[in-house]
Structures are given as C-alpha cells and as structure tokens.
C-alpha cells in the first residue's frame, strides 16, 4: 500500500506563518540585542574615556603640586641663607642644623612626604628627616643629584622599591642662593614620596560601581610593560608584574607603546576587557582604564535572557495555538476525508442500490430527454434492456395516444421550468402491456443553475390503484350499509306504531271486551295477536341491530342484585321449556352479590341464548344455565373433547378493556348442534345455518347477532363450542363493575351511559 508522505497543503500556510513568526522573533531579538549592546558599549567607552582623562588630569595636577612645593622651598631666602651659612661652617651639629632640620620636618609633615634629605654638591646625604633614608641607594641618588647640579633643573624620579620592599618615588630639587647678582647652587633637596598614599588612591577611585573596573599605570622596562600600581585580581604585585611588549592584545603593552583611545583585548589574566588608553607625558607613563566585557554587557545579557524567556514563552504560546489550529484543521481535514470516503461509499452504495433496485425504474435523461442511464428496476418493470433504449427519447414508455398528443415533451418542459413534475398514468412495457405508474421527473442543474439533464423515477402502482379502488368500493358498501341501517330504523319506527294498534285491538277483542266471539273468530283473533307479537319482536330486533351498527345504542348502567336478575331471566323461559318437556337446570354462583350493568340488555342476552337453546333442543332434552364470577385468566376456558370444537368470537387480548374480572354466563344444551362448516354463519344478520331449519324452527337470524353486539357494547365478548348432533355451548363474558354494599343501600345511583361509536367507547359518569 502506498502511503502519501507529502506535507498536507492546508498545513503549509500555518507552518510557514509559525516559522516566519519564530524567525521574526529571533531577528527582532538579535537586532534589539545588538542595538542595546552598541549603546552600552558606547556609554562604557565614553565613561572609560572620561575616567581616564580625569585621572590623567589629577596626576598632572598632583605632579604640578610637587613642583610648586619644590619651587617654593628652593626659593625660600631664609632657608637657603641659613643652609649656606651652615654649609660654609662645615655642617656642624649646632643650632643652625637643628633649625634646618626643623624646617625640613615641617615641610614633611605638612605635605606628608616620606622623608626629606639634603645632599651636598658631591651628591652625598648630609641631613635627613628620617634616619632610614640617610643611606638610600647612593649610586642612584648621586647620579640623579649630580644631574640636577649639572642641569640646575628639578628631576622627578620613577617609582621604585625602597627599603623594606616599600614603594617610593623621588624628586630632587636644586637649592640656589643669590651672590653678587648671580645665582649659585649650594645643594640638592631630595624628596621621598609614598605613591600608595597619594598617587595610587587616585587610581583606585572609580566614579561608578564596577566590580572589575580598574586604572593601571605602566611603563617600559627592559622590553616589557611594567605595572606600577597593584592590580585588582593580584595583590602585592606593584613593580613585580610585567608583560612582554609583543603581546599586542594586552591593553598595557599598547599603552606603553604610546597608543591612545579605545581598545578591546584581554587583560593580564586573559579576560576580555574594554579599555581606554592614555598617556602621562611628564612621567612617560601609560594609563589603562578598563572594565571586563562580561560586566559591561551583563545588563544586556540579563535583558537578553529575559527576552529569550519572553520570546520562548510567546513562541510556545503561538506554537500551542498553531498546534491547536493544526490539530483542529487535521480533525476537520480527517472529517472531510472521512466524509469524502463515506460519500464515495454512499455514492457507490447508491449506484449499486439504484442499479439493483427492482421496484423503481430510475432513468437518467440528457438535456434533450434522451436516455443516458437505465437501472435494473427499469429493465424489470418495462422489459427493455439498457442496450434497447440507450440514446432513445424517453417517450418509448408512453402509450401511443400520449406520444401523438406530445405528453412526454410537455412533462419535460414543466420539469425544466418548475424543477419537478409528477403524474400518475399508463405506461407501456416492451411486450405492449400497460401498467399504472407514478412518474416523477426532476431537473438536474449545474452550479450556474442551468439544466443539464433530468432524472425520471417510475414506480408501478397498479396494486395500489387496485387497493384504492377496493377501498372506494368498501366505503361505498359501508355507506350503503349505513343507509340500510338508517332505513331499517326509520321503517321500524313507522311500522311499530300501526302494529302496536293491531296488537292492542286484537288483544281487546280476544279478551272479549267488545263482546263474545265464536270459536272460529277467537282462533283468528289469536292468530292475529300472535303474528303481531312476532312481528313486533322482529321489528324490535331490527331496530336494535340498526342502532348497534349505527353506533347509536346507549347502555343504561345501574346497580343490580345478580341472583335476582338471573332468576328473572330463567323464569321468563322456564314455562316455554316445560311446554316442550325440556329440563332447564340453573347453576348460579350463590354469592355473586351486586354488579353494575344494563339490566335490560343483560336480560336480552340471556333470553336470546335460552330461547335459541329451547328452540333447537328436542323434546326431553336438557339445558344448563350457569353464571359465575370469573377472572381474566380463565375467561376462555371452554372444555373441548374429541368431538367438540371451540370457536372464540373475540380473543380477550383483542378486546379494548381494562377489566380484570367478568360475569361469565354459560348456556349449554343437548340440541341439534352446529357443524364446523356452519360455525362461520352463526353471527351473520338475517342468516340461519340451513333454510330448512328456518322453516322448521322459525326465527330471523338476529338473536345471536344481537347477543354478540350487546356483549361487545358492554366491553365483553363471547365464544361458542359445538358439534353436529352434540348440542352447543355458548359463553358470554360481561365486565364486572363492582359496587360496595353502602353504594347499593343508597339506591340513588344515576345511570352510567356508554356511548358506542363503533371505534371508541367512552364511559361518561
């Protein structure tokens, strides 16, 4: 598998921006650093130059002070005259000597010299304020003294090591007296000076706080640069440390060689320094004012570290933000790639689906309506293969009359203008057969909203059309049935009024209230009365059935004592059963108590069941009537043996009821029974199992229909179990609406009406 290792294009921009930002931070930091460094260097160089020049001025001023002191002493008339007399007297140890010594001692104390000595014209020390200096380096002093006597000029000596390794600096001044208008030298005054007391403190003093700053005096000595004062990093090395002049990177060697100005090099410990070189011309000294580079640049380095930290933090923050952006971009890109992958997968699935679907003919058309794509469903529905129709105008699927009328072109034009067209109509298969189809034509637009083709989806809806026709016919039948029920109800009302008159008058005549009748007349009037009663019963059944079917029958729910109500039902049929020598057995649960129901309709249910049982039970037969309190789990428990079949009119789970308890009514007879083939006819209105039975036993075929309807109206249901010549067993379950004894004792319960709407039954209290 090849893996694309190229950097993603969408990450190039943020990566370049991050690199540019980092580079800008680095360049900006470098520029600022270099700029600040140059400023600090310039300030340091200016400070060093000022300090070096100031120190040179102060040294010159100090030397000028020495010369002034020497000039004052050498021109002191009293001192030189006293000295001349003392010398002419042979320098005896007398009062003059003491006065001269006292004068020298005052000068020493006032100016803090190390010692003052008098030298004769031979360069010998004849008097000194310090006995230690009575025997100085005679050769050196003599040489200098003779030079002073010869030149009659003052000499400033170099800094050298004196007795006890102490530094000293000498100054020799000629002493003159005036004699006869001419100046005559009489001796030399030798000054011994401590440079540590006067000169070196001036060098050590530094106007700014610098740990590494120092000022050095150097002079040439045997091809080397000799350091006159102590250096900061090496103590007690005055006049002991020297550096060869060929080391040109040392500021001291360059100062000895007469260079001045700024100089960057290394010091005596090879540490990089910034220095300023100057000269003390009177003494042929070089001066170096220097400071370590590290200390000079310490603030900028400290600031640079701060900037690096700040820049690093900023870079990390920007990098983090960039990483978050890149991460988000990666997530978005991965999501996009995943979406593209999913889209391609979906497109492939859709292509396969479109290609393989058989219920829809999916056809792609070009802008002129010619077929460019044809799926398997189109082949399955129309019979045409893709090779048959490719490039053909799509009108090949339309009936000939629609092609002549230009229907395909019209549909295409509507889809072009409105974007979509839908119609139901006939389409033609390859074999010439027609099918009723739903066709949708949708325009396909480009990005600039131009129509570039069409998609046509055709679905065979012949079965749907047939279903709609069947539903329409069913609705018509339902409407006709409703009209029939309304007609029967209306006619029943119209017939019952004159029929009641006939029954009433016939009963009056039969009872002899209008006079005595003959036997023949009494027979005829009896027939009229019985026929009227039969007809009235039939009309009442028809009226009740029409109410049930129209959903207009209402239950009048009241509280009844069940034992009494059930006994009344059996009493009404018992005489009829006895007349046919049929045994009627009652098996009623003793503790049924009270229940709420429509008493008249419950009696009608029981009466119809018992009447049917009496009607179809031969003489000498048996009818068992039972009633009990049943729970929901046992409502369909009908005993079935090898010869009996059970038929449930309604399964309990199919009944919309919330009741868990029922009144179970059972009527079991030993009559003619019902064959399995005829069980389906039991509950069809105006239908009996056999027309011969209707002629033999009579009846309208509405009894069981009403039983079922009234049971359903209560929210109950029924079942039948029967076999031919084995009798029949009918069961009815009525929901148990229990009441307390306290409620019954009041006997003021208003009726509860249940309005039957065929679909919903709502209890209205």
VOGU-3710 file (C-alpha; in Angstrom, 3 decimals, decimal comma):
1> xxxxxxxxxx> 0,000/0,000/0,000  1,445/3,379/-0,983  1,378/5,971/1,799  1,319/9,655/0,867  4,087/11,242/2,941  3,740/14,704/1,429  3,095/17,587/3,777  -0,633/18,390/3,636  -1,264/21,557/1,652  -3,631/23,023/4,229
11> xxxxxxxxxx> -0,843/22,838/6,847  1,743/24,710/4,731  0,336/28,152/5,495  0,185/27,808/9,316  3,596/26,106/9,320  5,144/28,925/7,252  3,437/31,522/9,444  4,837/29,837/12,548  8,330/29,725/11,043  8,040/33,368/9,943
21> xxxxxxxxxx> 6,889/34,316/13,422  9,762/32,437/15,031  12,244/33,981/12,583  10,812/37,446/13,205  11,173/36,938/16,960  14,784/35,804/16,525  15,702/38,617/14,113  13,935/41,238/16,210  15,667/39,948/19,312  19,057/39,970/17,596
31> xxxxxxxxxx> 18,540/43,483/16,257  17,411/44,777/19,642  20,237/42,926/21,364  22,871/44,309/19,005  21,416/47,798/19,216  21,385/47,747/23,007  24,846/46,222/23,035  26,202/49,018/20,854  24,558/51,614/23,078  26,046/50,057/26,208
41> xxxxxxxxxx> 29,442/49,802/24,523  29,334/53,458/23,502  28,327/54,501/27,005  31,054/52,344/28,542  33,684/53,727/26,172  32,583/57,285/26,919  32,730/56,566/30,648  36,185/54,989/30,345  37,480/57,918/28,301  36,133/60,424/30,803
51> xxxxxxxxxx> 37,563/58,492/33,741  40,978/58,056/32,081  41,252/61,726/31,113  40,136/62,783/34,582  42,760/60,603/36,217  45,491/61,920/33,904  44,467/65,462/34,817  44,544/64,646/38,505  48,007/63,026/38,188  49,262/66,093/36,335
61> xxxxxxxxxx> 47,732/68,296/38,967  49,450/66,259/41,683  52,796/66,491/39,895  52,275/70,213/39,487  51,726/70,424/43,219  55,002/68,639/43,866  56,855/71,035/41,627  55,208/74,014/43,286  56,249/72,757/46,696  59,811/72,217/45,470
71> xxxxxxxxxx> 59,962/75,658/43,840  58,748/77,367/46,995  61,385/75,650/49,124  64,191/76,239/46,661  63,387/79,976/46,551  62,990/80,357/50,318  65,623/83,044/51,063  65,701/82,433/54,801  66,092/78,693/54,364  68,739/78,883/51,639
81> xxxxxxxxxx> 70,746/81,580/53,522  70,665/79,577/56,735  71,653/76,490/54,759  74,530/78,339/53,067  75,928/79,560/56,421  75,640/76,089/57,905  77,391/74,511/54,938  80,163/77,144/54,949  80,677/76,413/58,631  81,326/72,788/57,785
91> xxxxxxxxxx> 77,799/71,483/58,614  78,421/71,321/62,319  75,940/69,914/64,772  74,715/73,204/66,082  71,619/75,340/66,309  71,570/76,048/62,569  71,482/72,347/61,862  68,563/71,940/64,190  66,712/74,861/62,629  67,273/73,456/59,151
101> xxxxxxxxxx> 66,126/70,016/60,231  63,100/71,515/61,919  62,221/73,367/58,738  62,502/70,164/56,688  60,427/68,306/59,240  57,653/70,886/58,973  57,629/70,529/55,189  57,496/66,742/55,529  54,631/66,811/57,978  52,621/69,431/56,163
111> xxxxxxxxxx> 52,846/67,650/52,814  53,023/64,100/54,135  56,231/63,201/52,396  58,058/60,049/53,366  61,305/61,922/54,042  63,359/64,961/53,008  67,151/64,859/52,679  69,874/67,443/51,931  72,603/66,441/49,519  75,843/68,382/49,055
121> xxxxxxxxxx> 77,358/69,203/45,713  79,074/65,822/45,759  75,726/64,046/45,892  76,211/62,911/49,468  73,414/62,972/52,053  74,348/65,371/54,828  70,975/65,740/56,571  67,675/63,784/56,563  64,371/63,852/58,385  64,393/60,074/58,509
131> xxxxxxxxxx> 67,476/58,171/59,555  66,348/55,275/57,402  66,858/57,428/54,360  70,340/58,540/55,384  71,776/55,716/53,358  69,491/55,337/50,322  70,606/53,863/47,049  73,641/56,110/46,952  74,639/55,379/43,421  71,205/56,159/42,053
141> xxxxxxxxxx> 70,783/59,265/44,249  74,296/60,525/43,500  73,735/60,095/39,805  70,449/61,961/39,939  71,876/64,658/42,259  74,890/65,256/40,003  72,500/65,505/37,054  70,408/68,097/38,929  73,571/70,080/39,867  74,749/69,933/36,277
151> xxxxxxxxxx> 71,450/70,940/34,703  70,219/73,085/37,585  66,748/71,554/36,914  64,369/69,570/39,077  64,105/65,849/38,453  61,047/63,625/39,149  62,218/60,100/39,661  60,426/56,855/38,792  58,550/54,693/41,206  60,916/52,123/42,683
161> xxxxxxxxxx> 61,198/49,711/45,543  62,752/51,234/48,592  63,898/49,786/51,857  61,727/47,044/53,313  60,153/46,492/49,865  58,181/49,708/50,111  57,382/51,683/47,030  58,860/55,092/46,778  59,061/57,933/44,337  61,817/60,562/44,428
171> xxxxxxxxxx> 62,019/64,232/43,499  65,353/66,147/43,508  65,272/69,959/43,579  68,360/72,268/43,235  68,843/74,862/46,019  70,145/78,303/44,965  71,488/81,423/46,707  71,942/84,884/45,214  75,528/86,247/45,472  76,574/89,478/43,814
181> xxxxxxxxxx> 73,724/89,314/41,314  74,451/85,779/40,322  72,610/82,569/41,243  74,738/79,874/42,790  73,701/76,263/43,565  74,588/75,205/47,085  72,982/71,717/47,267  70,109/69,410/46,328  66,922/68,762/48,298  65,771/65,135/47,976
191> xxxxxxxxxx> 62,036/64,349/48,417  60,995/60,754/49,162  57,264/60,227/48,308  54,934/57,288/49,056  52,865/56,634/45,865  50,489/54,408/47,861  49,486/57,456/49,866  48,995/59,988/47,099  49,120/58,503/43,630  47,542/55,055/43,918
201> xxxxxxxxxx> 44,369/56,207/45,760  43,693/58,484/42,809  43,995/55,491/40,502  41,815/53,232/42,645  38,978/55,730/42,975  36,210/54,917/40,456  33,183/57,165/39,972  30,811/54,293/39,103  30,177/50,956/40,808  32,118/48,413/38,786
211> xxxxxxxxxx> 33,424/45,200/40,283  36,017/44,656/37,565  36,899/48,305/36,804  40,475/49,453/37,496  43,059/52,012/36,371  46,618/50,851/35,721  49,889/52,753/35,294  52,503/51,070/33,115  55,966/51,985/31,901  58,536/50,443/29,633
221> xxxxxxxxxx> 61,102/48,359/31,423  63,588/46,134/29,595  61,264/45,344/26,655  58,295/44,741/28,883  55,328/46,637/30,166  55,834/47,021/33,915  52,722/47,563/36,058  53,439/50,297/38,602  50,387/50,006/40,848  48,626/46,984/42,254
231> xxxxxxxxxx> 46,139/45,177/40,068  42,713/44,204/41,396  42,976/40,460/40,905  46,600/40,054/42,114  47,656/41,724/45,325  51,173/42,956/46,268  52,458/42,828/42,729  53,417/46,503/42,301  56,560/46,715/40,196  56,566/42,912/40,145
241> xxxxxxxxxx> 54,267/42,097/37,225  55,364/42,740/33,671  54,180/41,581/30,270  56,259/41,311/27,098  55,542/44,092/24,635  54,942/41,628/21,798  51,596/40,610/23,323  49,614/43,088/21,292  46,174/42,050/22,597  47,031/43,365/26,090
251> xxxxxxxxxx> 45,915/46,978/26,741  49,002/47,647/28,965  51,525/46,816/26,215  49,665/49,071/23,782  49,659/51,928/26,320  53,446/51,555/26,825  53,855/51,732/23,060  52,163/55,132/23,103  48,723/54,189/21,790  45,692/56,100/22,993
261> xxxxxxxxxx> 41,942/55,735/22,618  39,610/52,776/22,868  40,999/49,284/22,827  39,336/45,871/23,146  41,504/42,984/24,162  42,312/40,763/27,107  43,827/41,700/30,447  46,729/40,172/32,350  44,529/37,144/33,158  43,386/36,701/29,555
271> xxxxxxxxxx> 39,870/38,010/30,357  38,178/40,042/27,568  38,068/43,720/28,546  37,045/47,084/27,177  39,661/49,767/27,855  40,708/53,325/27,178  44,434/54,098/26,738  46,006/57,452/27,601  49,493/58,860/28,409  51,074/60,793/31,292
281> xxxxxxxxxx> 53,689/62,640/29,230  55,624/64,202/32,129  56,415/60,770/33,536  56,457/58,703/30,346  53,738/56,544/31,845  50,932/54,791/30,039  47,491/54,651/31,622  44,856/51,940/31,125  41,244/52,422/32,305  39,487/49,109/31,788
291> xxxxxxxxxx> 36,462/47,019/32,709  35,528/43,415/31,916  33,306/42,913/28,884  31,150/40,476/30,867  30,341/43,157/33,431  29,706/45,777/30,759  27,325/43,520/28,896  25,794/41,921/31,999  22,632/44,112/31,874  22,081/43,445/28,191
301> xxxxxxxxxx> 22,752/39,750/28,671  20,319/39,720/31,586  17,786/41,553/29,456  18,537/39,206/26,582  17,819/36,234/28,828  14,554/37,868/29,835  13,739/38,498/26,199  14,659/34,929/25,348  12,356/33,680/28,087  9,584/36,015/26,968
311> xxxxxxxxxx> 10,151/35,140/23,345  10,276/31,468/24,230  7,037/31,721/26,175  5,463/33,692/23,347  6,759/31,188/20,825  5,462/28,297/22,926  2,090/30,033/23,224  1,950/30,723/19,500  3,189/27,202/18,801  0,498/25,819/21,074
321> xxxxxxxxxx> -2,118/27,959/19,349  -0,753/26,861/15,987  -0,758/23,250/17,153  -4,350/23,589/18,278  -5,207/25,187/14,959  -3,352/22,481/13,052  -4,951/19,811/15,245  -8,363/21,277/14,576  -7,513/21,591/10,911  -6,370/17,966/10,930
331> xxxxxxxxxx> -9,603/16,934/12,612  -11,580/18,922/10,050  -9,482/17,520/7,232  -9,792/13,981/8,542  -13,515/14,532/8,933  -13,624/15,859/5,386  -11,624/12,912/4,101  -13,849/10,575/6,088  -16,888/12,366/4,722  -15,469/12,128/1,202
341> xxxxxxxxxx> -14,766/8,468/1,777  -18,234/7,978/3,198  -19,697/10,000/0,338  -17,883/7,876/-2,204  -19,000/4,791/-0,343  -22,543/6,149/-0,241  -22,362/7,055/-3,907  -21,140/3,575/-4,698  -23,836/2,088/-2,476  -26,397/4,360/-4,084
351> xxxxxxxxxx> -25,140/3,399/-7,504  -25,375/-0,268/-6,614  -28,745/0,337/-4,988  -30,056/2,274/-7,950  -28,635/-0,337/-10,253  -30,104/-3,265/-8,333  -33,418/-1,888/-7,055  -36,332/-3,547/-8,852  -39,333/-1,624/-7,559  -38,341/1,662/-9,167
361> xxxxxxxxxx> -37,342/2,416/-12,722  -34,632/5,072/-12,357  -33,780/6,659/-15,687  -31,270/9,441/-16,358  -32,015/11,726/-19,314  -29,831/14,271/-21,057  -30,979/17,835/-21,593  -32,913/16,760/-24,727  -34,716/13,917/-22,971  -32,638/11,073/-24,387
371> xxxxxxxxxx> -31,893/8,112/-22,130  -28,328/8,030/-20,750  -28,726/5,666/-17,780  -31,079/2,746/-17,072  -31,142/0,677/-13,883  -32,147/-2,927/-13,263  -35,521/-1,804/-11,956  -36,264/-0,167/-15,284  -35,388/-3,402/-17,065  -37,533/-5,399/-14,640
381> xxxxxxxxxx> -40,580/-3,113/-14,887  -40,528/-2,284/-18,611  -38,769/-5,298/-20,120  -36,354/-3,073/-22,051  -32,608/-3,591/-21,626  -30,230/-0,665/-21,477  -28,966/-1,547/-24,951  -32,545/-1,261/-26,260  -33,072/2,313/-25,077  -29,653/3,998/-24,840
391> xxxxxxxxxx> -29,813/7,291/-26,726  -33,561/6,910/-27,393  -36,121/9,559/-26,477  -37,854/8,540/-23,248  -41,293/8,593/-24,927  -40,823/4,902/-25,735  -42,519/4,173/-22,386  -45,658/6,202/-23,143  -48,882/4,981/-24,809  -49,274/5,790/-28,469
401> xxxxxxxxxx> -52,064/8,309/-27,882  -49,938/10,277/-25,386  -46,987/10,311/-27,781  -49,228/11,723/-30,506  -50,536/14,347/-28,044  -46,943/15,382/-27,146  -47,339/14,419/-23,500  -43,630/13,490/-22,953  -42,465/16,855/-24,296  -44,979/18,694/-22,103
411> xxxxxxxxxx> -43,829/16,855/-18,982  -40,191/17,595/-19,785  -40,968/21,279/-20,308  -42,801/21,542/-16,980  -39,870/19,865/-15,193  -37,473/22,263/-16,943  -39,477/25,324/-15,849  -40,613/24,267/-12,369  -37,811/21,850/-11,499  -40,168/18,920/-10,915
421> xxxxxxxxxx> -43,143/17,177/-12,481  -45,220/14,297/-11,091  -48,119/12,387/-12,630  -49,942/9,059/-12,366  -50,799/7,394/-15,656  -50,413/4,463/-18,008  -47,010/3,303/-19,206  -46,128/0,712/-21,839  -43,875/-2,329/-21,410  -41,760/-3,790/-24,180
431> xxxxxxxxxx> -44,333/-6,546/-24,739  -47,082/-3,961/-25,171  -48,821/-4,480/-21,808  -49,836/-1,454/-19,812  -49,284/-0,716/-16,146  -50,444/2,120/-13,950  -47,383/4,075/-12,798  -46,349/7,038/-10,705  -43,755/9,077/-12,607  -41,583/11,873/-11,220
441> xxxxxxxxxx> -39,303/13,916/-13,471  -36,776/16,187/-11,722  -34,447/18,668/-13,426  -30,711/18,413/-12,703  -28,999/21,817/-12,525  -25,342/22,778/-12,784  -23,575/25,123/-10,387  -24,635/28,088/-12,538  -28,275/26,933/-12,301  -28,511/25,648/-15,858
451> xxxxxxxxxx> -30,455/22,484/-16,628  -28,003/19,782/-17,675  -30,324/16,791/-17,571  -33,260/15,071/-15,920  -33,879/12,174/-13,547  -37,050/10,158/-14,073  -38,313/7,748/-11,421  -41,198/5,473/-12,392  -42,974/3,147/-9,977  -45,570/0,518/-10,821
461> xxxxxxxxxx> -48,588/1,344/-8,610  -51,099/-0,965/-10,250  -51,677/-2,833/-6,979  -52,001/0,438/-5,098  -54,570/1,631/-7,611  -56,497/-1,606/-7,203  -56,319/-1,172/-3,438  -57,666/2,355/-3,728  -60,473/1,089/-5,907  -61,237/-1,630/-3,355
471> xxxxxxxxxx> -61,215/0,938/-0,556  -63,576/3,111/-2,540  -65,883/0,160/-3,131  -65,655/-0,760/0,558  -66,529/2,794/1,517  -69,473/2,665/-0,845  -70,625/-0,603/0,713  -70,210/0,848/4,191  -72,228/3,849/3,179  -74,903/1,602/1,679
481> xxxxxxxxxx> -74,961/-0,454/4,879  -75,351/2,701/6,909  -78,146/3,871/4,666  -79,745/0,433/5,061  -79,500/0,625/8,832  -80,960/4,097/8,847  -83,713/2,948/6,516  -84,498/-0,077/8,701  -84,550/2,058/11,820  -86,860/4,543/10,167
491> xxxxxxxxxx> -89,132/1,834/8,783  -89,181/0,018/12,133  -90,425/3,145/13,826  -93,032/3,694/11,134  -94,226/0,069/11,283  -94,310/-0,214/15,033  -96,996/2,468/15,503  -99,759/0,709/13,484  -98,529/-2,684/14,681  -98,987/-1,692/18,310
501> xxxxxxxxxx> -102,534/-0,648/17,436  -103,209/-4,007/15,768  -101,825/-5,909/18,764  -103,741/-3,792/21,211  -107,079/-4,055/19,425  -106,651/-7,786/18,773  -105,923/-8,326/22,466  -109,032/-6,369/23,428  -111,173/-8,421/21,032  -109,507/-11,711/22,136
511> xxxxxxxxxx> -110,259/-10,974/25,754  -113,981/-10,416/24,906  -114,009/-6,847/25,979  -116,083/-5,914/22,911  -118,343/-8,937/23,003  -118,410/-12,706/22,823  -116,563/-14,366/19,921  -117,207/-17,561/18,198  -114,640/-20,303/18,330  -113,583/-19,565/14,777
521> xxxxxxxxxx> -113,352/-15,825/15,492  -111,371/-16,429/18,675  -108,903/-18,590/16,725  -108,444/-15,918/14,053  -108,028/-13,141/16,587  -105,444/-15,301/18,443  -103,503/-15,790/15,225  -103,609/-12,049/14,583  -102,361/-11,321/18,114  -99,516/-13,899/17,970
531> xxxxxxxxxx> -98,462/-12,751/14,499  -98,433/-9,156/15,696  -96,322/-10,114/18,700  -93,902/-11,997/16,440  -93,728/-9,100/14,019  -93,175/-6,617/16,871  -90,321/-8,764/18,202  -88,815/-8,855/14,729  -89,128/-5,089/14,369  -87,541/-4,550/17,798
541> xxxxxxxxxx> -84,629/-6,822/16,853  -84,140/-4,973/13,580  -84,297/-1,624/15,367  -81,758/-2,727/17,989  -79,445/-4,126/15,329  -79,621/-0,921/13,318  -78,764/1,088/16,441  -75,773/-1,121/17,140  -74,496/-0,915/13,572  -75,014/2,854/13,530
551> xxxxxxxxxx> -73,177/3,198/16,854  -76,153/4,860/18,498  -77,137/2,288/21,098  -76,565/3,547/24,640  -76,115/1,491/27,792  -78,052/2,451/30,892  -75,743/1,216/33,636  -77,418/0,621/37,000  -76,739/-1,474/40,079  -78,442/-4,891/40,221
561> xxxxxxxxxx> -78,582/-7,853/42,554  -77,349/-10,517/40,115  -79,042/-13,525/41,646  -82,441/-11,850/41,378  -81,792/-10,603/37,843  -80,648/-14,010/36,592  -83,604/-15,726/38,226  -85,950/-13,345/36,414  -84,314/-14,353/33,102  -84,804/-18,087/33,653
571> xxxxxxxxxx> -88,357/-17,535/34,869  -89,282/-15,939/31,530  -88,144/-19,006/29,543  -88,929/-21,780/32,027  -92,608/-22,057/31,024  -91,667/-22,380/27,380  -89,102/-25,084/28,198  -91,629/-27,033/30,281  -94,108/-26,898/27,430  -91,540/-28,789/25,324
581> xxxxxxxxxx> -90,637/-31,188/28,135  -87,092/-29,713/28,293  -85,288/-29,739/31,596  -83,792/-26,328/32,491  -81,035/-26,628/35,090  -79,815/-23,479/36,882  -76,244/-23,395/38,218  -75,781/-19,859/39,515  -72,992/-18,981/41,945  -74,623/-18,215/45,297
591> xxxxxxxxxx> -72,517/-15,212/46,367  -72,487/-13,148/43,178  -73,729/-10,060/45,016  -74,204/-6,760/43,210  -72,888/-5,586/39,839  -73,389/-2,578/37,622  -74,679/-3,251/34,100  -77,512/-2,504/31,692  -80,099/-4,850/33,171  -82,461/-4,832/30,195
601> xxxxxxxxxx> -79,712/-5,679/27,724  -78,228/-8,325/30,024  -81,677/-9,932/30,234  -81,914/-9,721/26,428  -78,559/-11,533/26,086  -79,627/-14,324/28,442  -83,155/-14,544/26,974  -81,818/-14,845/23,396  -79,364/-17,566/24,390  -82,015/-19,530/26,321
611> xxxxxxxxxx> -84,600/-19,036/23,555  -82,166/-20,418/20,986  -81,385/-23,346/23,257  -85,086/-24,146/23,754  -85,753/-23,701/20,041  -83,058/-26,138/18,866  -83,292/-28,687/21,707  -85,666/-31,582/21,013  -88,306/-32,691/23,493  -86,849/-34,413/26,508
621> xxxxxxxxxx> -83,562/-32,564/26,154  -81,596/-30,635/28,763  -80,441/-27,022/29,023  -77,887/-25,989/31,642  -77,733/-22,294/32,531  -74,782/-21,245/34,692  -73,359/-17,928/35,887  -70,226/-17,240/37,919  -67,587/-14,669/38,801  -64,505/-15,234/36,517
631> xxxxxxxxxx> -61,040/-13,686/36,433  -59,329/-12,549/33,265  -57,001/-15,524/33,017  -59,901/-18,007/32,850  -62,366/-16,271/30,556  -61,687/-18,530/27,545  -61,661/-21,846/29,343  -64,218/-23,950/27,409  -63,921/-27,692/27,762  -63,046/-29,368/24,479
641> xxxxxxxxxx> -63,155/-33,090/23,877  -62,513/-35,129/20,773  -65,827/-34,226/19,167  -66,265/-30,603/20,234  -64,728/-27,586/18,559  -64,276/-24,209/20,211  -64,792/-21,003/18,332  -63,874/-17,734/20,039  -65,829/-14,778/18,785  -63,288/-12,404/20,313
651> xxxxxxxxxx> -59,974/-13,210/21,937  -59,719/-11,489/25,296  -56,452/-9,786/24,386  -58,091/-8,219/21,354  -60,786/-6,509/23,418  -60,139/-2,930/24,464  -60,975/-3,274/28,157  -59,228/-2,552/31,404  -61,331/-5,008/33,411  -59,727/-7,976/35,127
661> xxxxxxxxxx> -62,967/-9,568/36,377  -66,071/-10,687/34,476  -69,546/-12,161/34,863  -69,360/-15,447/32,936  -72,718/-16,663/31,514  -72,936/-20,171/30,010  -75,862/-21,803/28,155  -75,233/-25,478/27,352  -77,881/-27,505/25,506  -78,256/-31,026/24,123
671> xxxxxxxxxx> -79,801/-29,834/20,881  -79,038/-30,450/17,231  -75,616/-28,775/17,460  -73,701/-26,945/14,733  -71,260/-28,406/12,253  -67,797/-26,921/11,987  -68,509/-25,691/8,454  -71,531/-23,706/9,648  -69,946/-22,001/12,639  -68,999/-19,022/10,451
681> xxxxxxxxxx> -72,664/-18,348/9,632  -73,800/-18,045/13,244  -73,270/-14,317/13,550  -74,349/-13,097/10,110  -77,525/-10,962/10,317  -80,741/-12,473/8,858  -78,888/-15,734/8,237  -79,601/-19,233/9,531  -77,413/-22,266/9,069  -79,936/-24,042/6,875
691> xxxxxxxxxx> -83,092/-22,678/5,237  -84,861/-25,895/6,189  -84,119/-25,170/9,832  -85,605/-21,719/9,411  -88,809/-23,248/8,116  -88,819/-25,879/10,846  -87,782/-23,765/13,881  -88,578/-20,242/12,740  -86,595/-17,141/13,657  -84,998/-14,172/11,896
701> xxxxxxxxxx> -81,341/-14,973/12,403  -80,783/-11,894/14,579  -80,684/-13,467/18,050  -77,009/-14,426/18,258  -76,035/-11,328/16,296  -77,656/-9,198/18,997  -76,016/-11,255/21,758  -72,599/-10,627/20,278  -73,331/-6,938/19,663  -74,636/-6,336/23,189
711> xxxxxxxxxx> -71,678/-8,202/24,723  -69,276/-6,023/22,742  -71,233/-2,932/23,723  -70,586/-3,777/27,376  -66,906/-4,280/26,596  -67,273/-8,043/26,743  -67,067/-10,924/24,270  -68,399/-14,408/23,641  -67,401/-17,865/22,429  -69,187/-20,945/21,077
721> xxxxxxxxxx> -68,283/-24,617/21,182  -70,407/-27,064/19,224  -70,520/-30,159/17,078  -73,320/-31,536/14,919  -75,854/-33,641/16,909  -73,823/-32,968/20,073  -75,510/-29,800/21,272  -73,928/-26,374/21,692  -72,287/-24,353/24,443  -72,360/-20,559/24,358
731> xxxxxxxxxx> -70,355/-18,405/26,755  -70,638/-14,645/27,283  -68,341/-12,526/29,472  -69,611/-9,184/30,753  -67,076/-6,883/32,535  -67,625/-6,898/36,267  -68,396/-3,408/37,518  -68,370/-3,937/41,239  -70,121/-1,725/43,791  -69,995/-1,605/47,597
741> xxxxxxxxxx> -72,959/-2,530/49,794  -73,028/1,052/51,035  -73,495/2,335/47,482  -76,322/-0,167/46,873  -78,176/0,716/50,053  -78,478/4,294/48,885  -80,155/3,149/45,655  -79,735/6,607/44,179  -77,035/5,752/41,670  -77,583/7,716/38,466
751> xxxxxxxxxx> -77,249/5,659/35,278  -73,843/5,394/33,610  -74,182/5,827/29,855  -71,750/4,164/27,480  -71,897/5,718/24,046  -70,904/3,215/21,368  -69,094/4,904/18,457  -68,012/1,549/16,925  -64,365/2,584/17,435  -64,130/4,152/20,919
761> xxxxx> -66,358/3,509/23,927  -66,126/6,262/26,481  -67,510/5,989/29,980  -69,405/9,103/30,940  -70,290/9,194/34,597
//
